[in-house]
């Protein structure tokens, strides 16, 4: 394999994409819609894992609940971005990257706010949050230009930031 500066990001994109496609192909096919209003479906069947991060030991349940609300929309944007980039759907990729880059951020803790959610998170979380914003903008710009190479490289760097942020969140480092 020839090593190039974007080999690792491209491999990450391919692996993530393959995982999503395998998961999607294992699910039941969609049932036809009926004219009657459908009942709200459960998030997952009993015993079926829901895709989410593990629960960090250092955060109380109330804090995790607040973060979960914020991150649900973020997770959907990340899925939209992954499919938009992988399938070269430039408008979808650009829109998802823009939503990620402009979503409200958690601010660093203020002096005297030791009991607030923000003070419970590691400093690295905030650094990576800022980095994700910048990298999402780069992905949006690449999609706008329809530059496939820059799109793949930018998305790979953004995913690296996502993984590092999740690691900082889970491991409090």
KOLDO-169019 format. One record per residue: residue in one letter; y, x, z of N, C-alpha, C, O in turn. Coordinates in steps of 0.05 Angstrom, whole numbers. Layout:
% residues N
REC  res      nY      nX      nZ     caY     caX     caZ      cY      cX      cZ      oY      oX      oZ
REC    A       Y       X       Z       Y       X       Z       Y       X       Z       Y       X       Z
...
***
This chain:
% residues 173
REC  res      nY      nX      nZ     caY     caX     caZ      cY      cX      cZ      oY      oX      oZ
REC    X     -23      17       0       0       0       0      25      18       0      26      37      15
REC    X      43      12     -17      68      27     -18      87      18       4      92      -6       7
REC    X      97      37      20     114      30      42     143      29      32     153      48      20
REC    X     156       6      36     184       3      30     198      -7      55     185     -16      74
REC    X     225      -6      56     239     -16      80     233     -45      87     237     -53     110
REC    X     225     -61      68     220     -89      73     191     -97      74     185    -121      73
REC    X     173     -78      75     145     -84      76     138     -99     102     124    -120     100
REC    X     147     -90     125     140    -104     150     151    -132     151     136    -151     157
REC    X     177    -137     144     186    -164     144     171    -182     124     165    -205     130
REC    X     163    -171     101     148    -187      82     121    -194      93     111    -216      89
REC    X     108    -175     106      81    -180     118      84    -201     140      66    -219     142
REC    X     105    -200     156     109    -220     176     112    -248     164     100    -267     174
REC    X     128    -250     143     132    -275     129     106    -286     119     100    -310     122
REC    X      90    -269     106      65    -278      95      46    -287     117      33    -308     114
REC    X      44    -272     139      26    -280     161      35    -307     173      18    -324     178
REC    X      61    -310     178      70    -335     190      65    -358     171      57    -380     180
REC    X      71    -354     146      67    -375     126      37    -383     125      31    -407     125
REC    X      20    -364     123      -9    -370     122     -18    -386     146     -33    -404     144
REC    X      -8    -378     170     -15    -393     194      -6    -422     193     -21    -440     201
REC    X      19    -426     184      28    -454     182      12    -470     161       6    -493     166
REC    X       6    -457     139     -10    -471     118     -38    -478     128     -48    -500     123
REC    X     -51    -459     142     -78    -464     153     -77    -487     174     -94    -504     174
REC    X     -56    -487     191     -53    -508     211     -49    -535     197     -61    -555     204
REC    X     -31    -535     177     -25    -560     163     -50    -570     148     -54    -595     147
REC    X     -66    -553     136     -89    -562     121    -111    -572     140    -128    -587     131
REC    X    -110    -564     165    -131    -573     184    -124    -600     196    -141    -614     207
REC    X     -99    -609     192     -91    -635     203    -101    -657     186    -107    -653     162
REC    X    -101    -682     197    -109    -705     182     -88    -711     160     -65    -706     164
REC    X     -97    -721     137     -78    -729     117     -61    -752     128     -70    -768     144
REC    X     -36    -754     118     -18    -776     126     -29    -803     118     -39    -806      96
REC    X     -26    -822     135     -35    -849     129     -13    -864     115      11    -859     120
REC    X     -20    -882      97       1    -897      83      18    -913     103       7    -924     123
REC    X      43    -916      97      61    -931     114      56    -961     111      52    -971      88
REC    X      56    -975     133      53   -1004     131      81   -1017     134      99   -1004     145
REC    X      85   -1041     125     111   -1054     127     119   -1059     156     143   -1061     162
REC    X     100   -1062     174     106   -1066     202     116   -1041     215     107   -1019     207
REC    X     134   -1043     234     144   -1019     247     121   -1005     262     106   -1018     276
REC    X     120    -979     259      99    -964     272     106    -957     300     129    -955     307
REC    X      85    -955     317      89    -947     345      95    -917     345      86    -903     328
REC    X     109    -909     365     116    -880     368      90    -865     373      75    -871     392
REC    X      84    -845     357      59    -830     359      62    -809     382      84    -800     388
REC    X      39    -802     393      39    -781     413      45    -754     399      40    -751     375
REC    X      56    -736     414      62    -709     403      37    -695     393      37    -682     373
REC    X      15    -698     408     -11    -687     400     -33    -702     413     -30    -716     433
REC    X     -57    -700     401     -80    -713     412     -89    -699     438     -83    -675     442
REC    X    -102    -713     455    -112    -701     480    -129    -676     474    -146    -677     457
REC    X    -123    -655     488    -138    -630     485    -128    -613     462    -137    -590     459
REC    X    -110    -624     446     -99    -609     423     -73    -594     432     -55    -607     443
REC    X     -72    -568     429     -49    -553     439     -23    -560     423     -24    -565     399
REC    X      -1    -562     437      25    -567     425      38    -540     421      39    -523     440
REC    X      49    -535     397      61    -508     393      86    -505     410     106    -518     406
REC    X      84    -488     429     107    -482     446     102    -456     461      80    -446     463
REC    X     124    -445     472     121    -421     488     108    -427     515     108    -450     524
REC    X      96    -407     526      84    -410     553     107    -414     573     130    -410     566
REC    X     100    -422     597     120    -427     617     125    -401     632     106    -390     644
REC    X     149    -391     633     155    -367     648     155    -373     678     165    -393     687
REC    X     143    -355     693     140    -358     722     167    -358     737     170    -371     758
REC    X     187    -344     727     211    -340     741     231    -364     739     251    -365     754
REC    X     226    -383     721     245    -405     717     234    -430     731     210    -437     727
REC    X     251    -445     746     241    -470     757     238    -491     735     250    -488     713
REC    X     222    -512     740     216    -532     720     242    -545     710     243    -551     686
REC    X     261    -551     726     286    -563     717     300    -546     696     310    -557     676
REC    X     301    -520     701     314    -502     682     298    -501     655     310    -501     634
REC    X     271    -501     657     255    -501     633     259    -526     617     259    -526     593
REC    X     262    -549     631     267    -574     618     293    -574     602     294    -584     580
REC    X     314    -563     614     340    -561     600     338    -544     575     348    -550     554
REC    X     324    -521     578     321    -503     555     304    -516     534     309    -513     510
REC    X     283    -531     542     265    -544     523     281    -563     505     276    -564     481
REC    X     299    -578     517     316    -597     502     332    -583     480     333    -591     457
REC    X     344    -560     488     360    -545     469     342    -533     447     350    -532     424
REC    X     319    -523     454     302    -508     436     286    -525     417     276    -515     397
REC    X     282    -551     423     267    -568     405     280    -570     378     267    -567     357
REC    X     306    -574     377     321    -575     352     320    -547     338     317    -545     314
REC    X     323    -527     354     322    -499     344     295    -494     331     293    -481     310
REC    X     273    -503     343     246    -499     332     243    -513     305     231    -503     287
REC    X     254    -538     303     252    -552     277     268    -537     256     259    -535     233
REC    X     291    -527     263     307    -511     244     292    -486     235     293    -479     212
REC    X     278    -473     254     263    -449     248     240    -456     228     234    -441     210
REC    X     227    -479     232     205    -487     214     217    -493     186     206    -485     166
REC    X     239    -508     186     252    -514     160     259    -488     145     256    -486     121
REC    X     270    -469     161     278    -443     149     254    -429     138     255    -418     115
REC    X     232    -428     153     208    -414     144     198    -425     117     192    -410      99
REC    X     197    -452     115     187    -464      91     208    -460      68     200    -455      45
REC    X     233    -463      74     254    -459      54     253    -431      42     255    -428      18
REC    X     251    -411      59     250    -384      49     224    -379      34     225    -368      12
REC    X     202    -386      46     176    -380      33     173    -394       6     161    -382     -13
REC    X     182    -418       4     179    -433     -21     204    -430     -39     206    -444     -59
REC    X     222    -412     -31     246    -407     -47     262    -432     -53     272    -437     -75
REC    X     264    -449     -32     281    -473     -34     307    -465     -21     312    -469       3
REC    X     324    -454     -38     349    -441     -29     367    -459     -12     378    -451       8
REC    X     371    -484     -21     388    -502      -7     378    -509      21     393    -510      40
REC    X     351    -512      23     339    -518      49     341    -493      67     348    -495      90
REC    X     336    -470      56     337    -445      71     366    -440      81     371    -434     104
REC    X     385    -444      63     413    -440      70     422    -459      92     435    -451     112
REC    X     415    -485      89     423    -505     109     410    -499     136     424    -501     157
REC    X     385    -492     137     371    -486     162     383    -461     175     388    -461     199
REC    X     388    -441     159     400    -416     170     428    -421     181     435    -410     201
REC    X     443    -438     167     470    -445     177     468    -460     203     484    -455     221
REC    X     449    -479     206     446    -493     231     439    -474     254     450    -477     276
REC    X     422    -455     248     414    -436     269     438    -418     276     443    -413     300
REC    X     454    -410     256     476    -392     262     500    -406     276     516    -393     288
REC    X     501    -432     274     524    -447     286     516    -464     310     533    -477     321
REC    X     490    -463     318     483    -480     340     496    -470     366     502    -446     369
REC    X     501    -488     385     514    -480     410     497    -459     424     473    -461     426
REC    X     511    -439     434     497    -417     448     498    -422     478     516    -436     488
REC    X     480    -409     492     482    -408     521     500    -385     527     497    -363     516
REC    X     520    -389     544     539    -368     551     528    -351     573     512    -359     590
REC    X     537    -326     573     529    -308     594     539    -319     621     559    -333     622
REC    X     524    -312     642     532    -323     668     560    -313     677     567    -290     672
REC    X     575    -331     689     601    -324     699     598    -313     728     579    -320     742
REC    X     617    -296     737     616    -287     765     616    -311     784     632    -329     781
REC    X     598    -310     803     596    -331     823     577    -354     814     573    -372     829
REC    X     566    -352     790     548    -373     780     519    -366     782     504    -372     764
REC    X     512    -352     804     484    -342     807     463    -365     807     440    -359     801
REC    X     471    -389     814     452    -411     816     449    -426     790     433    -444     788
REC    X     464    -419     770     464    -434     744     441    -423     726     431    -401     730
REC    X     433    -440     707     411    -433     689     417    -407     675     399    -390     673
REC    X     441    -402     666     448    -378     651     442    -353     668     435    -333     656
REC    X     446    -355     694     442    -331     711     412    -325     714     405    -303     722
REC    X     396    -345     709     367    -341     712     355    -326     689     333    -314     691
REC    X     368    -326     666     358    -314     642     364    -284     641     385    -276     651
REC    X     347    -268     629     353    -239     627     376    -234     608     381    -249     589
REC    X     391    -212     613     414    -205     596     405    -201     567     419    -208     548
REC    X     381    -191     563     371    -186     536     369    -212     520     373    -212     495
REC    X     364    -234     533     364    -261     520     391    -266     506     391    -275     483
REC    X     413    -260     519     439    -265     508     446    -245     485     458    -253     465
REC    X     437    -220     488     441    -201     466     426    -210     441     437    -209     419
REC    X     401    -219     445     385    -227     422     395    -254     410     393    -258     386
REC    X     406    -271     427     418    -296     417     440    -290     398     443    -302     377
REC    X     457    -270     405     479    -262     387     469    -249     362     479    -254     340
REC    X     448    -233     364     436    -220     341     424    -240     322     426    -238     298
REC    X     411    -261     333     399    -282     317     420    -296     301     416    -303     278
REC    X     443    -301     313     465    -314     299     473    -298     275     477    -309     253
REC    X     477    -272     278     486    -255     256     464    -253     235     470    -254     211
REC    X     439    -251     243     418    -249     223     413    -275     208     406    -275     185
REC    X     418    -298     221     415    -324     208     438    -327     187     433    -338     166
REC    X     461    -316     193     483    -317     173     475    -301     149     481    -309     126
REC    X     463    -278     153     454    -261     130     434    -276     113     434    -274      89
REC    X     415    -290     126     395    -306     111     410    -328      95     403    -332      72
REC    X     429    -341     107     444    -362      94     458    -351      69     458    -364      48
REC    X     471    -328      72     485    -315      50     466    -307      27     472    -311       4
REC    X     443    -297      34     423    -289      14     413    -314      -1     409    -313     -25
REC    X     409    -336      13     400    -361       0     422    -372     -18     417    -382     -40
REC    X     447    -369      -9     470    -378     -25     471    -363     -51     477    -374     -72
REC    X     465    -337     -50     465    -320     -74     439    -321     -90     437    -311    -112
REC    X     419    -334     -79     392    -336     -91     381    -308     -96     368    -303    -116
REC    X     385    -291     -76     375    -263     -77     349    -262     -62     349    -260     -37
REC    X     327    -264     -76     301    -266     -63     294    -242     -45     283    -245     -24
REC    X     301    -218     -54     295    -194     -38     311    -195     -12     300    -190       9
REC    X     337    -200     -14     354    -201      10     345    -225      28     347    -223      52
REC    X     336    -246      16     327    -269      31     302    -262      48     300    -268      71
REC    X     283    -249      35     258    -240      49     264    -220      71     254    -222      93
REC    X     281    -200      64     288    -180      84     303    -192     107     297    -186     130
REC    X     323    -209     101     339    -221     122     322    -239     140     325    -239     164
REC    X     304    -254     127     287    -272     143     268    -256     161     263    -263     184
REC    X     257    -234     150     240    -217     166     254    -206     190     243    -205     212
REC    X     279    -197     187     295    -187     210     301    -209     230     300    -205     254
REC    X     306    -233     219     312    -255     238     287    -262     254     289    -267     278
REC    X     263    -262     241     238    -268     256     233    -246     277     223    -252     299
REC    X     239    -221     270     236    -200     290     253    -206     315     244    -202     338
REC    X     278    -215     310     295    -223     333     284    -246     348     285    -247     373
REC    X     273    -266     334     262    -289     347     239    -281     366     238    -289     389
REC    X     221    -264     356     198    -255     372     208    -239     396     198    -243     419
REC    X     228    -222     392     239    -206     415     252    -224     435     250    -219     459
REC    X     266    -245     426     279    -263     445     258    -279     461     261    -282     485
REC    X     238    -289     447     216    -303     462     203    -285     482     196    -294     504
REC    X     199    -260     475     187    -241     493     205    -236     518     196    -236     540
REC    X     231    -233     513     250    -229     535     250    -254     553     251    -251     577
REC    X     249    -278     541     249    -302     557     224    -304     574     225    -311     598
REC    X     200    -299     562     176    -301     576     172    -280     597     161    -285     619
REC    X     180    -256     591     175    -233     609     198    -225     626     197    -205     641
REC    X     220    -239     624     245    -233     639     253    -204     638     258    -191     659
REC    X     254    -194     613     264    -167     610     284    -165     588     294    -143     582
***
